[in-house]
């Protein structure tokens, strides 16, 4: 993914343009030449939130399976239950 690095001092004067730019690609705001923050578009932000929620859900399922062996199901048994026998 392409990103654009902008010093914070420059970003103050160009905020509107940088927000429009962030809709297309990430804008890294730098302080003293080091990344300090990232400006991202709303669509990308929502996609990141959804991806994080999905990963959190997957982790919860994995952790619950680890704590309760009765929740484990072999792929063969799962296929049989779903009617997907080979």
N, C-alpha and C positions, 0 to 999 in steps of 0.2 A: 504494500500500500504506500502510495506516495505521501510525503508529509512536507510541510513548509515550516522552517524555523524562523521565528520573528522575535527580536528583542522586545521585552515588555515595554520599554520606553517608546518604541515605534508602534506597538500594538495599541497604546492608549489613543493615539491620533487616528488609527485606522480600524477601530473596532467593528464598525458596520461592514466594511469590506471584508474583514477577516471572518466575520460570522457567515457571510455569503460563501466565502472560500471554504469554510469548514463543512459546508453542505456537500462539497465534492471530495475533499480529503482533509486529513487531520492537520491542524496547525499547532505546532509546538511553540510555546512561549518560553523564551530563555531569559534568565537573569544572570548577568555576568558570564554569558557564554554557556551556561549550563541549563538543561531543560528544567523548568519550574512548574509548568502546567501544560495541559493539552486541551485545545478547543476542538470539539467534535460536533458534527451535525446531529440534529435530533433523531433522525432515522437510525444512524449508527449507534447512538446512545441507547435507543429502544432495543435494537438488535443485540447489543452487548448485555443489557439487562435480561432479555429473554434467554440468551445463551447461559448466563450465570445461573438463572433460575433452573434451567434444564439440567445443568451440571450438578446443582445442589440437590435436585430431585433424584438424579441418578446416584449420587453419593449416599443419600438417605436410604435408597433401596439396597445398595450394596452393603451399607453398615447394618441394616436390619437383617439381611441374609446371613451376615457374619455372626450376629448375636443369636440367631435362632436357626440352627441347622434344619429344622423342620420346614423352613420356607424354601429350601433349596429344591430345585427340580432339574432333572437331567434333560438334555435336549431331546433325547428319544421320547421321554415321557411327555414332555411339552408338545412335541409334534403329534403324538398319539392323542392327547387331549384336544388338540386343535384340528384333528382330522387331517393332518399333513404327513401321513406315513409315506415312506418312500416305496 
